[in-house]
């Protein structure tokens, strides 16, 4: 690669670019190509936080600008995670299509034992808006009632992108917080798509098997006016 026409170079003084210069040029070309071919508004893993930086929800990385995010999407880490997600989705779809049958030899199948849990309905819940008196950060406290869970069962939770669910039209302004515990139905709450503060003591959960109650509390990072404006910080309960 000839860099003799670079700013500050003398005519005829350019030489073969080194490895670092070639990498910089390659990343710049990939960024320009991605900007021309990729619509970030349709990327389910792209999110702009309240600090003005950009996040990849799939890889949990931060980026200073759109070009940096696009360069990340062309990298090995993002592509590997995309392949893993696609393989997992394909495996789930295949398992559902087979309906529990596992092939043991050519032309022979056996029925794999499946645990079938009878759902007994939705759990009771209570959601409380909270504010940290020291940092003034806004947050939410969830109290989910699971009085009929079996011994050894611990409720689970996870955050889900709006583009992963099929119940409502997706919106980049919201995400979903899911709670699940057998034999209850999985429920989800619609919350603002803002970065969650997961520092020590800022994000915690507690399961009380004696009372049959699961607690989860978190705070949003940073602060801005009207943090719970619009949808009130969380929306109605959904069943997914």
C-alpha positions as protocol buffer text, in pm:
chain_id: "A"
residue {
  index: 1
  type: UNK
  ca { x: 0 y: 0 z: 0 }
}
residue {
  index: 2
  type: UNK
  ca { x: 147 y: 334 z: -105 }
}
residue {
  index: 3
  type: UNK
  ca { x: 111 y: 624 z: 138 }
}
residue {
  index: 4
  type: UNK
  ca { x: 324 y: 877 z: -52 }
}
residue {
  index: 5
  type: UNK
  ca { x: 27 y: 1117 z: -90 }
}
residue {
  index: 6
  type: UNK
  ca { x: -28 y: 1148 z: 284 }
}
residue {
  index: 7
  type: UNK
  ca { x: -49 y: 1492 z: 441 }
}
residue {
  index: 8
  type: UNK
  ca { x: 302 y: 1617 z: 521 }
}
residue {
  index: 9
  type: UNK
  ca { x: 480 y: 1369 z: 295 }
}
residue {
  index: 10
  type: UNK
  ca { x: 716 y: 1467 z: 18 }
}
residue {
  index: 11
  type: UNK
  ca { x: 654 y: 1352 z: -340 }
}
residue {
  index: 12
  type: UNK
  ca { x: 835 y: 1029 z: -408 }
}
residue {
  index: 13
  type: UNK
  ca { x: 912 y: 969 z: -40 }
}
residue {
  index: 14
  type: UNK
  ca { x: 628 y: 725 z: 31 }
}
residue {
  index: 15
  type: UNK
  ca { x: 706 y: 366 z: 111 }
}
residue {
  index: 16
  type: UNK
  ca { x: 525 y: 47 z: 191 }
}
residue {
  index: 17
  type: UNK
  ca { x: 291 y: 93 z: 488 }
}
residue {
  index: 18
  type: UNK
  ca { x: 367 y: -92 z: 807 }
}
residue {
  index: 19
  type: UNK
  ca { x: 136 y: -337 z: 980 }
}
residue {
  index: 20
  type: UNK
  ca { x: -25 y: -79 z: 1209 }
}
residue {
  index: 21
  type: UNK
  ca { x: -94 y: 161 z: 920 }
}
residue {
  index: 22
  type: UNK
  ca { x: -248 y: -119 z: 717 }
}
residue {
  index: 23
  type: UNK
  ca { x: -476 y: -213 z: 1008 }
}
residue {
  index: 24
  type: UNK
  ca { x: -589 y: 149 z: 1050 }
}
residue {
  index: 25
  type: UNK
  ca { x: -664 y: 178 z: 680 }
}
residue {
  index: 26
  type: UNK
  ca { x: -849 y: -155 z: 679 }
}
residue {
  index: 27
  type: UNK
  ca { x: -1067 y: -54 z: 975 }
}
residue {
  index: 28
  type: UNK
  ca { x: -1149 y: 279 z: 810 }
}
residue {
  index: 29
  type: UNK
  ca { x: -1250 y: 107 z: 487 }
}
residue {
  index: 30
  type: UNK
  ca { x: -1468 y: -139 z: 680 }
}
residue {
  index: 31
  type: UNK
  ca { x: -1630 y: 147 z: 871 }
}
residue {
  index: 32
  type: UNK
  ca { x: -1716 y: 339 z: 552 }
}
residue {
  index: 33
  type: UNK
  ca { x: -1851 y: 25 z: 387 }
}
residue {
  index: 34
  type: UNK
  ca { x: -2064 y: -57 z: 691 }
}
residue {
  index: 35
  type: UNK
  ca { x: -2205 y: 297 z: 705 }
}
residue {
  index: 36
  type: UNK
  ca { x: -2317 y: 261 z: 344 }
}
residue {
  index: 37
  type: UNK
  ca { x: -2478 y: -81 z: 382 }
}
residue {
  index: 38
  type: UNK
  ca { x: -2603 y: -109 z: 744 }
}
residue {
  index: 39
  type: UNK
  ca { x: -2907 y: 66 z: 890 }
}
residue {
  index: 40
  type: UNK
  ca { x: -2834 y: 101 z: 1261 }
}
residue {
  index: 41
  type: UNK
  ca { x: -3201 y: 171 z: 1335 }
}
residue {
  index: 42
  type: UNK
  ca { x: -3273 y: -193 z: 1249 }
}
residue {
  index: 43
  type: UNK
  ca { x: -2985 y: -338 z: 1452 }
}
residue {
  index: 44
  type: UNK
  ca { x: -3141 y: -504 z: 1762 }
}
residue {
  index: 45
  type: UNK
  ca { x: -2811 y: -493 z: 1950 }
}
residue {
  index: 46
  type: UNK
  ca { x: -2732 y: -124 z: 1892 }
}
residue {
  index: 47
  type: UNK
  ca { x: -2821 y: 119 z: 2170 }
}
residue {
  index: 48
  type: UNK
  ca { x: -2730 y: 479 z: 2247 }
}
residue {
  index: 49
  type: UNK
  ca { x: -2720 y: 544 z: 2620 }
}
residue {
  index: 50
  type: UNK
  ca { x: -2789 y: 866 z: 2809 }
}
residue {
  index: 51
  type: UNK
  ca { x: -2418 y: 956 z: 2813 }
}
residue {
  index: 52
  type: UNK
  ca { x: -2406 y: 983 z: 2434 }
}
residue {
  index: 53
  type: UNK
  ca { x: -2194 y: 672 z: 2381 }
}
residue {
  index: 54
  type: UNK
  ca { x: -2304 y: 355 z: 2204 }
}
residue {
  index: 55
  type: UNK
  ca { x: -2342 y: 0 z: 2332 }
}
residue {
  index: 56
  type: UNK
  ca { x: -2352 y: -347 z: 2181 }
}
residue {
  index: 57
  type: UNK
  ca { x: -2611 y: -542 z: 2380 }
}
residue {
  index: 58
  type: UNK
  ca { x: -2486 y: -871 z: 2236 }
}
residue {
  index: 59
  type: UNK
  ca { x: -2120 y: -831 z: 2338 }
}
residue {
  index: 60
  type: UNK
  ca { x: -2171 y: -579 z: 2624 }
}
residue {
  index: 61
  type: UNK
  ca { x: -1916 y: -336 z: 2480 }
}
residue {
  index: 62
  type: UNK
  ca { x: -1907 y: 48 z: 2479 }
}
residue {
  index: 63
  type: UNK
  ca { x: -1818 y: 266 z: 2180 }
}
residue {
  index: 64
  type: UNK
  ca { x: -1754 y: 640 z: 2145 }
}
residue {
  index: 65
  type: UNK
  ca { x: -1919 y: 678 z: 1803 }
}
residue {
  index: 66
  type: UNK
  ca { x: -2117 y: 492 z: 1539 }
}
residue {
  index: 67
  type: UNK
  ca { x: -1805 y: 421 z: 1335 }
}
residue {
  index: 68
  type: UNK
  ca { x: -1644 y: 244 z: 1629 }
}
residue {
  index: 69
  type: UNK
  ca { x: -1959 y: 36 z: 1680 }
}
residue {
  index: 70
  type: UNK
  ca { x: -1974 y: -57 z: 1311 }
}
residue {
  index: 71
  type: UNK
  ca { x: -1608 y: -156 z: 1314 }
}
residue {
  index: 72
  type: UNK
  ca { x: -1686 y: -374 z: 1617 }
}
residue {
  index: 73
  type: UNK
  ca { x: -1970 y: -548 z: 1430 }
}
residue {
  index: 74
  type: UNK
  ca { x: -1721 y: -654 z: 1162 }
}
residue {
  index: 75
  type: UNK
  ca { x: -1480 y: -793 z: 1419 }
}
residue {
  index: 76
  type: UNK
  ca { x: -1423 y: -1149 z: 1535 }
}
residue {
  index: 77
  type: UNK
  ca { x: -1589 y: -1112 z: 1877 }
}
residue {
  index: 78
  type: UNK
  ca { x: -1921 y: -980 z: 1743 }
}
residue {
  index: 79
  type: UNK
  ca { x: -1932 y: -1227 z: 1455 }
}
residue {
  index: 80
  type: UNK
  ca { x: -1858 y: -1516 z: 1692 }
}
residue {
  index: 81
  type: UNK
  ca { x: -2137 y: -1411 z: 1927 }
}
residue {
  index: 82
  type: UNK
  ca { x: -2377 y: -1376 z: 1632 }
}
residue {
  index: 83
  type: UNK
  ca { x: -2289 y: -1728 z: 1519 }
}
residue {
  index: 84
  type: UNK
  ca { x: -2346 y: -1862 z: 1870 }
}
residue {
  index: 85
  type: UNK
  ca { x: -2683 y: -1689 z: 1893 }
}
residue {
  index: 86
  type: UNK
  ca { x: -2787 y: -1823 z: 1551 }
}
residue {
  index: 87
  type: UNK
  ca { x: -2676 y: -2176 z: 1644 }
}
residue {
  index: 88
  type: UNK
  ca { x: -2869 y: -2162 z: 1970 }
}
residue {
  index: 89
  type: UNK
  ca { x: -3185 y: -2038 z: 1795 }
}
residue {
  index: 90
  type: UNK
  ca { x: -3152 y: -2310 z: 1532 }
}
residue {
  index: 91
  type: UNK
  ca { x: -3104 y: -2574 z: 1801 }
}
residue {
  index: 92
  type: UNK
  ca { x: -3412 y: -2453 z: 1988 }
}
residue {
  index: 93
  type: UNK
  ca { x: -3621 y: -2458 z: 1670 }
}
residue {
  index: 94
  type: UNK
  ca { x: -3497 y: -2806 z: 1579 }
}
residue {
  index: 95
  type: UNK
  ca { x: -3580 y: -2937 z: 1925 }
}
residue {
  index: 96
  type: UNK
  ca { x: -3930 y: -2795 z: 1902 }
}
residue {
  index: 97
  type: UNK
  ca { x: -3983 y: -2944 z: 1557 }
}
residue {
  index: 98
  type: UNK
  ca { x: -3866 y: -3289 z: 1663 }
}
residue {
  index: 99
  type: UNK
  ca { x: -4106 y: -3278 z: 1956 }
}
residue {
  index: 100
  type: UNK
  ca { x: -3881 y: -3466 z: 2194 }
}
residue {
  index: 101
  type: UNK
  ca { x: -3777 y: -3748 z: 1958 }
}
residue {
  index: 102
  type: UNK
  ca { x: -3403 y: -3822 z: 1946 }
}
residue {
  index: 103
  type: UNK
  ca { x: -3251 y: -4033 z: 1668 }
}
residue {
  index: 104
  type: UNK
  ca { x: -3046 y: -4326 z: 1794 }
}
residue {
  index: 105
  type: UNK
  ca { x: -2968 y: -4492 z: 1460 }
}
residue {
  index: 106
  type: UNK
  ca { x: -3059 y: -4472 z: 1095 }
}
residue {
  index: 107
  type: UNK
  ca { x: -3434 y: -4514 z: 1063 }
}
residue {
  index: 108
  type: UNK
  ca { x: -3486 y: -4558 z: 1438 }
}
residue {
  index: 109
  type: UNK
  ca { x: -3606 y: -4309 z: 1696 }
}
residue {
  index: 110
  type: UNK
  ca { x: -3684 y: -4313 z: 2062 }
}
residue {
  index: 111
  type: UNK
  ca { x: -3888 y: -4073 z: 2267 }
}
residue {
  index: 112
  type: UNK
  ca { x: -3675 y: -3876 z: 2507 }
}
residue {
  index: 113
  type: UNK
  ca { x: -3827 y: -3822 z: 2850 }
}
residue {
  index: 114
  type: UNK
  ca { x: -3956 y: -3469 z: 2886 }
}
residue {
  index: 115
  type: UNK
  ca { x: -4047 y: -3288 z: 3202 }
}
residue {
  index: 116
  type: UNK
  ca { x: -4391 y: -3138 z: 3155 }
}
residue {
  index: 117
  type: UNK
  ca { x: -4483 y: -2880 z: 3416 }
}
residue {
  index: 118
  type: UNK
  ca { x: -4848 y: -2788 z: 3452 }
}
residue {
  index: 119
  type: UNK
  ca { x: -4874 y: -2410 z: 3471 }
}
residue {
  index: 120
  type: UNK
  ca { x: -5083 y: -2282 z: 3760 }
}
residue {
  index: 121
  type: UNK
  ca { x: -5114 y: -1919 z: 3647 }
}
residue {
  index: 122
  type: UNK
  ca { x: -4934 y: -1591 z: 3695 }
}
residue {
  index: 123
  type: UNK
  ca { x: -4760 y: -1501 z: 4020 }
}
residue {
  index: 124
  type: UNK
  ca { x: -4857 y: -1199 z: 4226 }
}
residue {
  index: 125
  type: UNK
  ca { x: -4623 y: -903 z: 4212 }
}
residue {
  index: 126
  type: UNK
  ca { x: -4552 y: -555 z: 4341 }
}
residue {
  index: 127
  type: UNK
  ca { x: -4331 y: -290 z: 4175 }
}
residue {
  index: 128
  type: UNK
  ca { x: -4196 y: 8 z: 4367 }
}
residue {
  index: 129
  type: UNK
  ca { x: -4006 y: 310 z: 4235 }
}
residue {
  index: 130
  type: UNK
  ca { x: -3698 y: 383 z: 4447 }
}
residue {
  index: 131
  type: UNK
  ca { x: -3435 y: 658 z: 4461 }
}
residue {
  index: 132
  type: UNK
  ca { x: -3091 y: 636 z: 4616 }
}
residue {
  index: 133
  type: UNK
  ca { x: -3063 y: 919 z: 4871 }
}
residue {
  index: 134
  type: UNK
  ca { x: -2688 y: 958 z: 4813 }
}
residue {
  index: 135
  type: UNK
  ca { x: -2654 y: 941 z: 4435 }
}
residue {
  index: 136
  type: UNK
  ca { x: -3014 y: 1043 z: 4349 }
}
residue {
  index: 137
  type: UNK
  ca { x: -3029 y: 754 z: 4102 }
}
residue {
  index: 138
  type: UNK
  ca { x: -3373 y: 623 z: 4015 }
}
residue {
  index: 139
  type: UNK
  ca { x: -3448 y: 252 z: 4031 }
}
residue {
  index: 140
  type: UNK
  ca { x: -3713 y: -18 z: 4062 }
}
residue {
  index: 141
  type: UNK
  ca { x: -3785 y: -281 z: 4325 }
}
residue {
  index: 142
  type: UNK
  ca { x: -3972 y: -595 z: 4212 }
}
residue {
  index: 143
  type: UNK
  ca { x: -4139 y: -831 z: 4460 }
}
residue {
  index: 144
  type: UNK
  ca { x: -4273 y: -1148 z: 4295 }
}
residue {
  index: 145
  type: UNK
  ca { x: -4485 y: -1399 z: 4487 }
}
residue {
  index: 146
  type: UNK
  ca { x: -4406 y: -1770 z: 4425 }
}
residue {
  index: 147
  type: UNK
  ca { x: -4573 y: -1953 z: 4718 }
}
residue {
  index: 148
  type: UNK
  ca { x: -4621 y: -2283 z: 4530 }
}
residue {
  index: 149
  type: UNK
  ca { x: -4269 y: -2349 z: 4401 }
}
residue {
  index: 150
  type: UNK
  ca { x: -4116 y: -2691 z: 4465 }
}
residue {
  index: 151
  type: UNK
  ca { x: -3822 y: -2747 z: 4698 }
}
residue {
  index: 152
  type: UNK
  ca { x: -3493 y: -2654 z: 4534 }
}
residue {
  index: 153
  type: UNK
  ca { x: -3651 y: -2430 z: 4269 }
}
residue {
  index: 154
  type: UNK
  ca { x: -3506 y: -2079 z: 4258 }
}
residue {
  index: 155
  type: UNK
  ca { x: -3674 y: -1809 z: 4044 }
}
residue {
  index: 156
  type: UNK
  ca { x: -3473 y: -1678 z: 3750 }
}
residue {
  index: 157
  type: UNK
  ca { x: -3466 y: -1340 z: 3578 }
}
residue {
  index: 158
  type: UNK
  ca { x: -3307 y: -1177 z: 3275 }
}
residue {
  index: 159
  type: UNK
  ca { x: -3325 y: -862 z: 3064 }
}
residue {
  index: 160
  type: UNK
  ca { x: -3446 y: -904 z: 2706 }
}
residue {
  index: 161
  type: UNK
  ca { x: -3422 y: -670 z: 2408 }
}
residue {
  index: 162
  type: UNK
  ca { x: -3749 y: -541 z: 2264 }
}
residue {
  index: 163
  type: UNK
  ca { x: -3652 y: -705 z: 1935 }
}
residue {
  index: 164
  type: UNK
  ca { x: -3643 y: -1054 z: 2090 }
}
residue {
  index: 165
  type: UNK
  ca { x: -4009 y: -1058 z: 2199 }
}
residue {
  index: 166
  type: UNK
  ca { x: -4306 y: -1121 z: 1967 }
}
residue {
  index: 167
  type: UNK
  ca { x: -4593 y: -988 z: 2181 }
}
residue {
  index: 168
  type: UNK
  ca { x: -4568 y: -616 z: 2099 }
}
residue {
  index: 169
  type: UNK
  ca { x: -4419 y: -409 z: 1816 }
}
residue {
  index: 170
  type: UNK
  ca { x: -4049 y: -358 z: 1909 }
}
residue {
  index: 171
  type: UNK
  ca { x: -3926 y: -17 z: 2023 }
}
residue {
  index: 172
  type: UNK
  ca { x: -3563 y: 79 z: 2085 }
}
residue {
  index: 173
  type: UNK
  ca { x: -3678 y: 293 z: 2380 }
}
residue {
  index: 174
  type: UNK
  ca { x: -3779 y: -9 z: 2592 }
}
residue {
  index: 175
  type: UNK
  ca { x: -3649 y: -344 z: 2711 }
}
residue {
  index: 176
  type: UNK
  ca { x: -3812 y: -626 z: 2910 }
}
residue {
  index: 177
  type: UNK
  ca { x: -3732 y: -779 z: 3246 }
}
residue {
  index: 178
  type: UNK
  ca { x: -3844 y: -1145 z: 3266 }
}
residue {
  index: 179
  type: UNK
  ca { x: -3915 y: -1356 z: 3574 }
}
residue {
  index: 180
  type: UNK
  ca { x: -3964 y: -1734 z: 3564 }
}
residue {
  index: 181
  type: UNK
  ca { x: -4019 y: -2009 z: 3820 }
}
residue {
  index: 182
  type: UNK
  ca { x: -4195 y: -2342 z: 3777 }
}
residue {
  index: 183
  type: UNK
  ca { x: -4487 y: -2408 z: 3786 }
}
residue {
  index: 184
  type: UNK
  ca { x: -4584 y: -2042 z: 3727 }
}
residue {
  index: 185
  type: UNK
  ca { x: -4609 y: -1870 z: 3390 }
}
residue {
  index: 186
  type: UNK
  ca { x: -4316 y: -1653 z: 3281 }
}
residue {
  index: 187
  type: UNK
  ca { x: -4398 y: -1285 z: 3322 }
}
residue {
  index: 188
  type: UNK
  ca { x: -4222 y: -975 z: 3187 }
}
residue {
  index: 189
  type: UNK
  ca { x: -4218 y: -605 z: 3269 }
}
residue {
  index: 190
  type: UNK
  ca { x: -4153 y: -331 z: 3015 }
}
residue {
  index: 191
  type: UNK
  ca { x: -3886 y: -87 z: 3138 }
}
residue {
  index: 192
  type: UNK
  ca { x: -3686 y: 195 z: 2981 }
}
residue {
  index: 193
  type: UNK
  ca { x: -3394 y: 89 z: 2765 }
}
residue {
  index: 194
  type: UNK
  ca { x: -3133 y: 258 z: 2981 }
}
residue {
  index: 195
  type: UNK
  ca { x: -2804 y: 122 z: 3111 }
}
residue {
  index: 196
  type: UNK
  ca { x: -2837 y: -66 z: 3439 }
}
residue {
  index: 197
  type: UNK
  ca { x: -2589 y: 9 z: 3719 }
}
residue {
  index: 198
  type: UNK
  ca { x: -2443 y: -331 z: 3812 }
}
residue {
  index: 199
  type: UNK
  ca { x: -2178 y: -204 z: 4053 }
}
residue {
  index: 200
  type: UNK
  ca { x: -2150 y: -372 z: 4392 }
}
residue {
  index: 201
  type: UNK
  ca { x: -2457 y: -304 z: 4601 }
}
residue {
  index: 202
  type: UNK
  ca { x: -2646 y: -140 z: 4314 }
}
residue {
  index: 203
  type: UNK
  ca { x: -2802 y: -454 z: 4164 }
}
residue {
  index: 204
  type: UNK
  ca { x: -2919 y: -732 z: 4393 }
}
residue {
  index: 205
  type: UNK
  ca { x: -3173 y: -1013 z: 4420 }
}
residue {
  index: 206
  type: UNK
  ca { x: -3294 y: -1229 z: 4708 }
}
residue {
  index: 207
  type: UNK
  ca { x: -3506 y: -1543 z: 4721 }
}
residue {
  index: 208
  type: UNK
  ca { x: -3694 y: -1622 z: 5043 }
}
residue {
  index: 209
  type: UNK
  ca { x: -3816 y: -1983 z: 5005 }
}
residue {
  index: 210
  type: UNK
  ca { x: -4000 y: -1976 z: 5338 }
}
residue {
  index: 211
  type: UNK
  ca { x: -4213 y: -1676 z: 5239 }
}
residue {
  index: 212
  type: UNK
  ca { x: -4217 y: -1774 z: 4871 }
}
residue {
  index: 213
  type: UNK
  ca { x: -4110 y: -1425 z: 4764 }
}
residue {
  index: 214
  type: UNK
  ca { x: -3841 y: -1317 z: 4518 }
}
residue {
  index: 215
  type: UNK
  ca { x: -3693 y: -964 z: 4540 }
}
residue {
  index: 216
  type: UNK
  ca { x: -3492 y: -783 z: 4275 }
}
residue {
  index: 217
  type: UNK
  ca { x: -3377 y: -420 z: 4286 }
}
residue {
  index: 218
  type: UNK
  ca { x: -3167 y: -220 z: 4043 }
}
residue {
  index: 219
  type: UNK
  ca { x: -3076 y: 140 z: 3964 }
}
residue {
  index: 220
  type: UNK
  ca { x: -3037 y: 312 z: 3629 }
}
residue {
  index: 221
  type: UNK
  ca { x: -2694 y: 460 z: 3561 }
}
residue {
  index: 222
  type: UNK
  ca { x: -2666 y: 839 z: 3569 }
}
residue {
  index: 223
  type: UNK
  ca { x: -2958 y: 1074 z: 3615 }
}
residue {
  index: 224
  type: UNK
  ca { x: -3173 y: 1293 z: 3394 }
}
residue {
  index: 225
  type: UNK
  ca { x: -3489 y: 1494 z: 3433 }
}
residue {
  index: 226
  type: UNK
  ca { x: -3812 y: 1300 z: 3423 }
}
residue {
  index: 227
  type: UNK
  ca { x: -3645 y: 962 z: 3451 }
}
residue {
  index: 228
  type: UNK
  ca { x: -3985 y: 798 z: 3489 }
}
residue {
  index: 229
  type: UNK
  ca { x: -4170 y: 1017 z: 3243 }
}
residue {
  index: 230
  type: UNK
  ca { x: -4383 y: 881 z: 2965 }
}
residue {
  index: 231
  type: UNK
  ca { x: -4437 y: 517 z: 3058 }
}
residue {
  index: 232
  type: UNK
  ca { x: -4367 y: 574 z: 3428 }
}
residue {
  index: 233
  type: UNK
  ca { x: -4038 y: 377 z: 3426 }
}
residue {
  index: 234
  type: UNK
  ca { x: -4215 y: 42 z: 3388 }
}
residue {
  index: 235
  type: UNK
  ca { x: -4520 y: -74 z: 3199 }
}
residue {
  index: 236
  type: UNK
  ca { x: -4786 y: -336 z: 3246 }
}
residue {
  index: 237
  type: UNK
  ca { x: -4713 y: -701 z: 3304 }
}
residue {
  index: 238
  type: UNK
  ca { x: -4685 y: -920 z: 2994 }
}
residue {
  index: 239
  type: UNK
  ca { x: -4693 y: -1298 z: 2952 }
}
residue {
  index: 240
  type: UNK
  ca { x: -4431 y: -1428 z: 2710 }
}
